[in-house]
Amino acid sequence: MPELRHLRYFVAVAEELNFSRAARRLRMAQPPLSAAIRQLEAELGTDLFKRSSREVTLTEAGHVLLQGARRTLAEAERAVSDARRAGAGEIGSLRIGFSWSARFEILPALGQAFRARQPDVELLTEEMWNARMIPALRSGTIDFALSLCPETSDGLTYATIRTERVIALLTTTHPLAREASIALGALAEDTFALFPREYAPHLHDQLVGFCRAAGFEPTIGKESFHAGWELQVLADVPIVALAPESVALDLPDGVVAVAISDPALRLQTQAITRPDDPSPTVASFLELATSVFERRPAAGARWFRDTGSVLL
């Protein structure tokens, strides 16, 4: 099999049809170039050039080899370029697991910003419960997790992407549905829609803890908040739910968002990565993820201002 350098030498001579000019183009002396071409011809068992004192022309075998040599060299250069770009995190794919709430603002904002920076990296996303994210990261099923109030585990790296105020989601028939802002305690007699604790223990405990801090133990209904949302039946049952403010950007029919007046009630979305992951794509996405909401106002925060609620 001919060496790539011999193919490069051959293409230069075939295009110049002059050994001296080809040698100058290759920045080498002519004798080694002539020797390399003779070696290539010996290896192939056929002449590639017709040589005379006045001109150099390609043989039929030379014409055939020239087409293939150009393709081979182009593929080799492309492979080297792709390897370098992959090493710099400019091509490839990134598998992201994300919490349901990230779909409203966080994930689209990060995806758009990353695509503008590195358009040749494919982002593959999968919505999953927090309890699944840690095993998925450890097994390599996903490369990156965006988790609302994530589960904590040794040996993983956590970085805060965004902190959001808490809102109450109410049916339009709820007595407080027209209020711009309410105290969480005003919902003490209501039935809350919540997911089973085993799906996201830390988030579940935080939401219940908010209610306890407001002076009441929440009554949990049998309806699942997320299932009710997906099935578009939340408006059919007299329940309330707590969520991060960005959820207010795309509410189903029959549901309204009301600000919670206590500014201390906040939920964090964090990025989770494996510290031993050598992927430059992961590092690049993490760097961007931790800076996007520092550079731009969050739409959810603008919603708070539009409702007339006070942001502290």
JOQUIQUI-V264222 format. One record per helix or strand. SS is the DSSP state (H for helix, E for strand). FROM is the first residue (numbers start at 1). LEN is the number of residues. If there is no record, write none. Layout:
SS/FROM/LEN  SS/FROM/LEN
This chain:
H/4/13  H/19/8  H/30/15  E/49/3  E/56/3  H/60/28  E/92/7  H/100/4  H/106/12  E/121/7  H/130/10  E/144/5  E/156/16  E/181/2  H/184/4  E/191/2  H/197/3  H/201/13  E/219/2  H/225/6  H/234/3  E/239/6  H/245/5  E/255/6  E/266/9  H/280/10  H/292/4  H/299/8
